[in-house]
Amino acid sequence: MGQEFYRKAYDKLRHWKDSSNGHSALLIEGARRVGKTTLAIKFGKENYDSYIAIDFANAPKTVLDNFRDNLNDLDTFFQILSLEYNTHLFKRRSLIIFDEIQKFPRAREAIKYLVADGRYDYIETGSLISIKENVKDIVIPSEEDRISMYPLDFEEFLLAEGEEILLEYIRECYRDRKPLENAFHKKASRCLREYMLVGGMPQSVAAYISGNKDFYAADIEKRRILSLYRDDIRKAAARYNSRVSRLFENIPGFLSTHEKRVMLGKLGNSSSYDEPLFWLGDSMICNICYRCNDPNAGFALNEDETFIKCYMGDTGLLVSHAFSENEISSTELYKEIMNGRLSLNEGMLHENLIAQMLTAKGKSLYFYTHYSAEKHRNDIEIDFLISSESKTNMKVYPIEVKSSMNFTTVSYDAFKARFGKRIAESYVISPKPFSITEKGYNIPSYMVFCLS
């Protein structure tokens, strides 16, 4: 079990336990190595008299046969689990964790009967759990609540670094709509760049902190995770793994272009990449961002699946994915990024980071572009759109991401001219301190988590 950090998802587990009262199981979905198992076991230790964690990646045959043979005799079923894991189970005071449940779909199907029995609580954890290969032969239980778990977000990263005071000061300044004092602005900006390089994967964060802020120690852990992802792609996406692999390896290349859009035509027959692309999104390895054709209506109703951006789920992983070990060790890459002097790919990293931060807040990702036939190019490019999600009075919150101190807002000006009545507030996210202008809010990147 990995090093324990404060995770917001823990509070969601508490809410589930208090509100479900044993009438539903909880499924924690997330990419590999985001901390699902660590969280579930910590929750079991601290909130129950006993717990059992069944890891279906290497569960003994006795346990697997138990699910096949004894679900019609639950007294025997639970007796076998208790004996196999040498753990007493107490009615309404024990938790059973189904870890890596996508490895054994029969256990997920059994949730219906186990929850109806009512003796114990159940938490499932899984990667790639919504992929068709893992659910096509089973009935998905309706007695299942779900939460999504992501890498540590920036707030959790600051807490892991012991920066509680800085975190609260950032929140306070956002509430008061004022910039941080210059010294704290510089410190917060530096912490954000650390987060961009290290990412939020718990093993990477742990290696970085225990190594006295050693970027290279974090990089080793990130490359191990990338290797696991590549293994997952080879094993899980059997029908189209070569196409998923090709997409995955090309993500840094797509994001380094001006439009940052996935150019499927460069990989071959674009239609053959639809499912592989959505596989990466379902796996939560990547965050998919769709183009919205009409910001005047519901985004999901007007998404264009032919224009897609594919961001890495963790920006720290993107750094290690985009640059080879030799590039990182033989150049001053980390120094250039920390000092804000990396001209190549800096925009890619910042935009990916904002996509990650918005996703962690539960936002679906959309962007907007408008092609001018007269100019033979896009004359409006809005990096992200957030909706008020009101069906009767929908408002739009356009977001532009700028990686440098000097920028223009030409695209936003044109967007406002077309959709001004729908715009509630607009945000430019950049390295600059917080300010309010006639066009909207200039938000430093480290404040994005404050957006509601």
PEFEN-V143744 format. One record per residue. N is the residue number from 1. RES is the residue in one letter. SS is DSSP state (h for helix, s for strand, l for the rest). PHI is phi in whole degrees, -180 to 180 (999 if undefined). D_LAST is the distance of its C-alpha to the last C-alpha in Angstrom with 1 decimal. Layout:
N:RES:SS:PHI:D_LAST, N:RES:SS:PHI:D_LAST
//
This chain:
1:M:l:999:33.2, 2:G:l:-77:31.0, 3:Q:l:-60:29.9, 4:E:l:-90:27.3, 5:F:l:-120:23.9, 6:Y:l:-66:21.2, 7:R:l:-125:19.0, 8:K:l:-59:16.0, 9:A:h:-61:17.8, 10:Y:h:-59:20.5, 11:D:h:-66:18.5, 12:K:h:-68:18.1, 13:L:h:-65:21.9, 14:R:h:-61:22.6, 15:H:h:-62:20.8, 16:W:h:-60:22.8, 17:K:h:-61:26.0, 18:D:h:-71:25.6, 19:S:h:-91:24.6, 20:S:h:-79:26.8, 21:N:l:51:30.0, 22:G:l:83:31.7, 23:H:l:-92:31.2, 24:S:l:-154:29.1, 25:A:s:-89:28.9, 26:L:s:-121:25.7, 27:L:s:-103:25.4, 28:I:s:-99:23.4, 29:E:s:-97:23.1, 30:G:l:175:22.7, 31:A:l:-67:24.7, 32:R:l:-61:27.7, 33:R:l:70:27.4, 34:V:l:-91:23.7, 35:G:l:107:25.0, 36:K:h:-62:25.2, 37:T:h:-65:28.8, 38:T:h:-57:28.3, 39:L:h:-65:25.5, 40:A:h:-63:27.5, 41:I:h:-69:30.6, 42:K:h:-59:29.0, 43:F:h:-65:27.6, 44:G:h:-63:31.1, 45:K:h:-63:32.8, 46:E:h:-93:30.8, 47:N:h:-128:30.5, 48:Y:l:-138:33.8, 49:D:l:-73:37.4, 50:S:s:-158:37.9, 51:Y:s:-149:36.3, 52:I:s:-124:37.6, 53:A:s:-114:35.9, 54:I:s:-99:37.5, 55:D:s:-93:36.9, 56:F:l:-75:37.9, 57:A:l:-73:38.3, 58:N:l:-148:41.5, 59:A:l:-67:42.2, 60:P:l:-66:45.9, 61:K:h:-59:47.9, 62:T:h:-57:48.6, 63:V:h:-71:44.9, 64:L:h:-63:44.5, 65:D:h:-64:47.7, 66:N:h:-59:46.5, 67:F:h:-70:43.8, 68:R:h:-80:46.5, 69:D:h:-107:49.2, 70:N:l:-124:48.0, 71:L:l:-69:45.1, 72:N:l:-89:47.7, 73:D:l:-140:48.8, 74:L:h:-70:45.8, 75:D:h:-60:48.0, 76:T:h:-68:49.4, 77:F:h:-56:46.1, 78:F:h:-73:44.5, 79:Q:h:-61:47.8, 80:I:h:-64:47.8, 81:L:h:-62:44.2, 82:S:h:-62:45.1, 83:L:h:-71:48.3, 84:E:h:-64:46.8, 85:Y:l:-104:44.1, 86:N:l:51:46.3, 87:T:l:-136:43.7, 88:H:l:-75:44.3, 89:L:l:-109:42.0, 90:F:l:-117:41.3, 91:K:l:-57:40.5, 92:R:l:62:36.9, 93:R:l:-131:36.6, 94:S:s:-129:36.4, 95:L:s:-118:33.9, 96:I:s:-115:35.0, 97:I:s:-103:32.8, 98:F:s:-99:33.5, 99:D:s:-93:32.5, 100:E:l:53:32.6, 101:I:h:-67:33.2, 102:Q:h:-65:33.2, 103:K:h:-75:36.6, 104:F:l:-145:38.1, 105:P:h:-56:36.7, 106:R:h:-59:39.3, 107:A:h:-68:37.5, 108:R:h:-66:34.3, 109:E:h:-64:36.5, 110:A:h:-70:38.1, 111:I:h:-53:34.9, 112:K:h:-54:35.8, 113:Y:h:-79:39.0, 114:L:h:-70:37.9, 115:V:h:-66:35.1, 116:A:h:-62:37.6, 117:D:h:-64:40.0, 118:G:l:82:37.6, 119:R:l:-76:39.1, 120:Y:l:-134:36.3, 121:D:s:-98:32.6, 122:Y:s:-136:31.6, 123:I:s:-120:28.9, 124:E:s:-109:29.2, 125:T:s:-126:27.9, 126:G:s:-165:28.4, 127:S:l:-108:27.9, 128:L:l:57:28.5, 129:I:l:-73:28.7, 130:S:l:-94:27.8, 131:I:l:-69:30.4, 132:K:h:-57:33.2, 133:E:h:-60:35.9, 134:N:h:-94:34.6, 135:V:h:-130:34.3, 136:K:l:-67:36.9, 137:D:l:-106:39.6, 138:I:l:-130:37.8, 139:V:l:-93:36.3, 140:I:l:-69:32.6, 141:P:l:-68:32.4, 142:S:l:-78:30.4, 143:E:l:-86:30.3, 144:E:s:-142:27.5, 145:D:s:-88:23.8, 146:R:s:-134:21.8, 147:I:s:-133:19.0, 148:S:s:-102:18.3, 149:M:l:-120:18.8, 150:Y:l:-120:18.1, 151:P:l:-57:19.5, 152:L:l:-51:18.4, 153:D:l:-82:15.0, 154:F:h:-65:15.1, 155:E:h:-62:14.4, 156:E:h:-65:17.2, 157:F:h:-65:19.3, 158:L:h:-62:19.2, 159:L:h:-65:20.2, 160:A:h:-63:22.9, 161:E:l:-86:24.2, 162:G:l:78:24.4, 163:E:l:-104:22.0, 164:E:h:-61:20.4, 165:I:h:-66:21.1, 166:L:h:-61:19.6, 167:L:h:-59:16.4, 168:E:h:-67:16.2, 169:Y:h:-67:17.2, 170:I:h:-61:14.5, 171:R:h:-60:11.9, 172:E:h:-61:14.3, 173:C:h:-66:14.7, 174:Y:h:-67:11.1, 175:R:h:-60:11.1, 176:D:l:-88:14.5, 177:R:l:53:13.7, 178:K:l:-142:16.6, 179:P:l:-77:17.9, 180:L:l:-70:19.2, 181:E:l:-58:22.9, 182:N:h:-54:24.7, 183:A:h:-63:26.0, 184:F:h:-77:22.7, 185:H:h:-60:21.1, 186:K:h:-64:23.9, 187:K:h:-66:23.5, 188:A:h:-64:19.8, 189:S:h:-64:20.7, 190:R:h:-67:23.6, 191:C:h:-62:21.6, 192:L:h:-65:19.3, 193:R:h:-67:22.5, 194:E:h:-59:23.9, 195:Y:h:-63:21.0, 196:M:h:-62:21.5, 197:L:h:-82:25.2, 198:V:h:-81:25.3, 199:G:l:81:22.3, 200:G:l:-118:21.0, 201:M:l:-70:24.0, 202:P:h:-53:25.3, 203:Q:h:-65:28.9, 204:S:h:-68:28.1, 205:V:h:-64:26.1, 206:A:h:-62:28.9, 207:A:h:-65:31.5, 208:Y:h:-64:29.8, 209:I:h:-73:29.5, 210:S:h:-68:32.9, 211:G:l:-91:34.5, 212:N:l:57:33.5, 213:K:l:63:30.9, 214:D:l:-98:33.1, 215:F:h:-62:31.5, 216:Y:h:-71:34.6, 217:A:h:-63:34.4, 218:A:h:-65:30.8, 219:D:h:-63:32.1, 220:I:h:-59:34.8, 221:E:h:-66:32.4, 222:K:h:-65:30.2, 223:R:h:-69:33.4, 224:R:h:-65:34.4, 225:I:h:-66:31.2, 226:L:h:-60:31.7, 227:S:h:-64:35.2, 228:L:h:-63:34.0, 229:Y:h:-62:31.8, 230:R:h:-64:34.9, 231:D:h:-64:36.9, 232:D:h:-59:34.4, 233:I:h:-62:34.7, 234:R:h:-66:38.4, 235:K:h:-87:38.7, 236:A:h:-88:36.1, 237:A:l:-96:36.0, 238:A:l:-58:39.8, 239:R:l:-75:40.1, 240:Y:l:-149:38.4, 241:N:h:-64:37.8, 242:S:h:-66:39.4, 243:R:h:-75:36.9, 244:V:h:-62:33.9, 245:S:h:-61:35.4, 246:R:h:-65:36.0, 247:L:h:-62:32.4, 248:F:h:-59:31.1, 249:E:h:-68:33.5, 250:N:h:-94:32.6, 251:I:h:-57:28.9, 252:P:h:-59:29.3, 253:G:h:-66:31.7, 254:F:h:-62:29.4, 255:L:h:-73:26.5, 256:S:l:-84:28.9, 257:T:l:-80:29.8, 258:H:l:-62:28.4, 259:E:l:-81:26.7, 260:K:l:59:25.7, 261:R:l:-92:26.6, 262:V:l:-72:28.6, 263:M:l:-99:32.1, 264:L:h:-66:33.8, 265:G:h:-60:36.9, 266:K:h:-73:37.7, 267:L:h:-99:38.0, 268:G:l:132:40.3, 269:N:l:-66:40.0, 270:S:h:-62:36.3, 271:S:h:-64:36.4, 272:S:h:-77:37.5, 273:Y:h:-104:34.3, 274:D:h:-60:31.9, 275:E:h:-63:32.2, 276:P:h:-58:32.2, 277:L:h:-66:29.0, 278:F:h:-70:27.2, 279:W:h:-61:28.9, 280:L:h:-64:27.1, 281:G:h:-71:23.8, 282:D:h:-63:24.9, 283:S:l:-72:26.1, 284:M:l:67:22.6, 285:I:l:-69:24.6, 286:C:s:-128:22.8, 287:N:s:-110:19.5, 288:I:s:-91:20.7, 289:C:s:-122:19.2, 290:Y:s:-100:20.8, 291:R:s:-79:21.8, 292:C:s:-97:20.7, 293:N:l:-78:23.8, 294:D:l:-142:22.6, 295:P:l:-66:19.1, 296:N:l:-80:20.5, 297:A:l:-129:20.4, 298:G:l:-57:18.5, 299:F:l:-59:17.9, 300:A:h:-63:19.6, 301:L:h:-74:22.5, 302:N:h:-124:23.1, 303:E:s:-75:22.5, 304:D:s:-112:25.5, 305:E:s:-77:26.7, 306:T:s:-90:29.2, 307:F:s:-121:26.7, 308:I:s:-136:24.7, 309:K:s:-108:23.2, 310:C:s:-126:23.5, 311:Y:s:-97:21.7, 312:M:s:-67:22.8, 313:G:l:-65:20.6, 314:D:l:-138:21.2, 315:T:h:-70:21.8, 316:G:h:-61:24.4, 317:L:h:-64:26.3, 318:L:h:-61:26.1, 319:V:h:-59:27.8, 320:S:h:-72:30.6, 321:H:h:-73:30.8, 322:A:h:-81:31.2, 323:F:l:-118:33.7, 324:S:l:-72:36.8, 325:E:h:-59:37.9, 326:N:h:-66:40.6, 327:E:h:-62:38.2, 328:I:h:-71:36.1, 329:S:h:-81:39.1, 330:S:h:-99:41.4, 331:T:l:-123:39.0, 332:E:l:-98:36.8, 333:L:h:-56:33.7, 334:Y:h:-61:31.6, 335:K:h:-63:32.9, 336:E:h:-66:32.1, 337:I:h:-69:28.5, 338:M:h:-63:28.0, 339:N:l:-93:29.6, 340:G:l:68:27.8, 341:R:l:-112:31.1, 342:L:l:-85:30.7, 343:S:l:-81:31.1, 344:L:l:-75:31.6, 345:N:l:73:28.6, 346:E:h:-64:26.1, 347:G:h:-61:24.0, 348:M:h:-60:24.1, 349:L:h:-68:22.8, 350:H:h:-66:19.9, 351:E:h:-66:18.8, 352:N:h:-62:19.3, 353:L:h:-63:17.3, 354:I:h:-67:14.2, 355:A:h:-59:14.9, 356:Q:h:-64:15.2, 357:M:h:-68:12.0, 358:L:h:-69:10.0, 359:T:h:-62:12.4, 360:A:h:-62:12.0, 361:K:l:-88:8.4, 362:G:l:85:10.4, 363:K:l:-88:10.0, 364:S:l:-76:13.4, 365:L:s:-99:14.7, 366:Y:s:-138:16.5, 367:F:s:-135:18.2, 368:Y:s:-137:20.6, 369:T:s:-136:24.0, 370:H:s:-132:26.9, 371:Y:s:-93:30.4, 372:S:s:-98:32.9, 373:A:l:-66:36.4, 374:E:l:-68:37.9, 375:K:l:-91:36.4, 376:H:l:60:36.6, 377:R:s:-166:33.2, 378:N:s:-72:29.5, 379:D:s:-104:28.8, 380:I:s:-135:25.0, 381:E:s:-139:22.8, 382:I:s:-109:19.0, 383:D:l:-64:17.8, 384:F:s:-143:14.6, 385:L:s:-122:13.3, 386:I:s:-116:10.1, 387:S:s:-109:10.9, 388:S:l:-71:9.7, 389:E:l:65:12.2, 390:S:l:-84:14.3, 391:K:l:-80:17.9, 392:T:l:-100:19.4, 393:N:l:-145:17.3, 394:M:l:-67:15.3, 395:K:l:-119:13.4, 396:V:s:-114:13.0, 397:Y:s:-121:10.8, 398:P:s:-74:13.5, 399:I:s:-128:13.2, 400:E:s:-112:16.4, 401:V:s:-109:17.3, 402:K:l:-122:20.2, 403:S:l:-92:22.1, 404:S:l:-118:24.5, 405:M:l:-76:24.5, 406:N:l:-105:26.4, 407:F:l:-158:24.9, 408:T:l:-118:25.0, 409:T:l:-123:22.6, 410:V:h:-60:25.3, 411:S:h:-63:23.4, 412:Y:h:-63:20.5, 413:D:h:-59:23.2, 414:A:h:-70:24.9, 415:F:h:-63:21.8, 416:K:h:-65:21.1, 417:A:h:-64:24.8, 418:R:h:-87:24.6, 419:F:h:-128:21.3, 420:G:h:-53:20.6, 421:K:h:-67:20.5, 422:R:h:-93:17.6, 423:I:s:-80:15.3, 424:A:l:-88:12.6, 425:E:l:-140:11.4, 426:S:l:-123:12.7, 427:Y:s:-132:12.2, 428:V:s:-109:15.2, 429:I:s:-104:14.7, 430:S:s:-154:18.0, 431:P:l:-74:20.0, 432:K:l:-72:20.2, 433:P:l:-65:18.9, 434:F:l:-61:16.0, 435:S:s:-158:17.3, 436:I:s:-119:16.8, 437:T:s:-121:19.4, 438:E:l:-67:20.6, 439:K:l:-92:18.9, 440:G:s:149:15.3, 441:Y:s:-103:13.5, 442:N:s:-96:15.2, 443:I:s:-112:13.0, 444:P:s:-66:15.1, 445:S:h:-55:14.6, 446:Y:h:-72:14.3, 447:M:h:-99:11.1, 448:V:h:-58:9.1, 449:F:h:-63:8.1, 450:C:h:-81:6.2, 451:L:l:-63:3.8, 452:S:l:-105:0.0
//
